[in-house]
Amino acid sequence: MKLFSAKTKANDDATVQTSLSKANSHPFLSIENYSPYAKKQLELYSTLREAVPVIDAAISKTVRLLGTFEVTCKDDYTTMRLKSFIDNVQVNCCSNGLHQFIYSYFDDLLTYGTAVGEMVLGKDSRELRALYNASLSDVELKQGDTPLALKVMCKNADGSLCEVKYPQLVLVSMLNPVSGKAQGTSILKGLPFVSSVLLKIFNTIGVNFERVGNVRFAVTYNPKDGQSGSTKHRVQEIATQWSKAMRDKTQVCDFVSVGDVSVKVIGADNQVLSCDIEIRHLLEQIVSKLSIPPFLLGLSWSSTERMSSQQADILTSELEYYRTLLNPVIAKICKFYLRLSGLSDEFTINWSNINLQDETELAKARLNNAQAMQIEQSITEVN
């Protein structure tokens, strides 16, 4: 698979080397058939997000809470050029901006434990043309000749593997990598079993309410002594008239019968099991794995104000950790662009504060430090 071709058409300025046009289906059955370290983990984790809304909401909110960043260089001209690139670079087929690339990249990193991207050059190899989020189903990562080397293998249409020709253009990140393996760990690891139990409860609730909502009747005819000969004929007539009354949806029909006929609702005396406590326990396990405060997911569990503040602090530390994983990716892209443009590659990445509460805490800290310095200075002058 070639990255550049001399016969490239005029409208084909770049070629992506980590892509494969092949779609995979995502049946919910893969959650039930989960086995650790199976080859279909990508499909499994995608199915988890589709089947359990809490998991998808938690990952989506974590991506949005990541915040934005700015890159500043030593001189204003380089900063302006780099900012223009960050805001306008093409991402995939229908997006623009380095932030969009990082958000999709981070989403894959959380979901699958591994994220792969690519810097796509123009046909003259002198311009960083676009950024591409590679599908992990099209790429396979292997250790190189040494444990410190990494090979990026791309899948061909026939299923064979070939090493990418320009690995320096490929971006790879792993979340909590497995020791001795080129494999990251998804934050969804450990949730398939809990999610399968939760889905069984939801499916059972749906079946029970379908049975209760779609009422079924038991019509019983008890013939009197001496009427056994006409019983079959009477039963057929009752069944015909009852079916006719049930099929007529346009108006209410009365059923009139002669003799000892009783009508009962099937299952009316059965009590539907309460599963609120079980669902609460399962959701607690899921939320604890995703490190998202319950109130951000619309779960109104009882918690004090101090507990909510502590949960927010824990989330802040998690987001700071995720930012350290993404900084090398941002730095590699920016350095590559600056070097291709013949500019200095020295810059600083500045992330925005996560929320307004952080701004308030930082302001209070600066005020306390200023007051402490003023008191120390006054004591020094007195002495």
Helices and strands as residue ranges (DSSP letters): H 29-32, H 41-51, H 53-65, E 69-73, H 76-88, E 90-91, E 95-96, H 98-112, E 114-121, E 128-133, G 136-138, E 139-143, E 150-155, E 161-163, G 167-169, E 170-174, H 192-213, E 217-222, G 228-230, H 231-247, E 260-265, H 276-290, G 294-297, H 305-340, E 347-351, H 356-382
